[in-house]
């Protein structure tokens, strides 16, 4: 079993018309990808997971040798 740290990034929008608006079901994690209790969840409000979060600090403090990115819009 791997001991890799998993960090989830939750993208929320303040626009009521957005699929990522907090009150829309579409902003929630899908059932197959629910975070476990020991996994971190960071919330972002812009395209970058580094802006407005402490993601960079976490990666540096944890001395992560590699990062694997997966998700809805990984081109950002």
C-alpha positions in Angstrom: 0.0 0.0 0.0 1.3 3.5 -0.8 1.8 6.1 1.8 1.4 9.0 -0.5 -0.3 12.1 0.7 -3.5 13.0 -1.2 -4.6 16.6 -1.4 -8.0 17.4 -2.8 -8.7 20.8 -4.4 -12.3 21.9 -4.2 -13.1 24.5 -6.8 -16.0 26.8 -5.8 -17.5 29.8 -7.5 -19.3 32.8 -6.0 -21.4 33.0 -9.2 -24.8 31.5 -8.8 -24.8 30.6 -12.5 -21.7 28.5 -12.2 -21.7 24.7 -12.0 -19.2 25.2 -9.1 -21.4 27.4 -7.0 -21.3 26.2 -3.4 -25.1 25.4 -3.3 -25.1 23.4 -6.5 -24.8 19.6 -6.3 -22.3 19.8 -9.2 -19.8 21.5 -6.9 -19.4 18.5 -4.7 -17.0 15.6 -4.9 -18.3 12.6 -6.9 -19.1 9.5 -4.8 -16.1 7.6 -6.3 -13.7 10.3 -5.3 -14.7 11.2 -1.8 -11.8 12.3 0.4 -10.9 10.1 3.3 -10.7 11.6 6.8 -6.9 11.8 6.8 -6.7 13.5 3.4 -6.5 17.3 3.0 -9.1 19.4 1.2 -8.1 22.9 0.0 -10.7 25.2 -1.4 -10.0 27.5 -4.4 -12.0 30.2 -6.1 -9.8 30.8 -9.2 -8.4 28.5 -11.8 -5.0 28.0 -10.0 -4.9 25.8 -7.0 -1.9 27.9 -5.8 -3.7 31.2 -5.6 -5.5 31.8 -2.4 -4.5 28.4 -0.9 -1.5 27.1 1.1 -0.8 24.3 -1.5 2.7 25.5 -2.3 3.6 25.6 1.4 2.2 22.1 2.0 4.2 20.7 -0.9 7.4 22.3 0.2 6.9 21.3 3.9 6.1 17.8 3.0 9.1 17.7 0.7 7.0 16.0 -2.0 9.4 14.5 -4.6 6.7 14.3 -7.2 3.2 15.5 -7.8 0.5 13.6 -9.7 -2.4 15.8 -10.9 -5.8 14.5 -11.9 -9.1 16.1 -12.2 -11.7 18.0 -14.2 -9.6 20.8 -15.7 -5.9 19.8 -15.3 -5.0 22.1 -18.2 -5.1 25.0 -15.7 
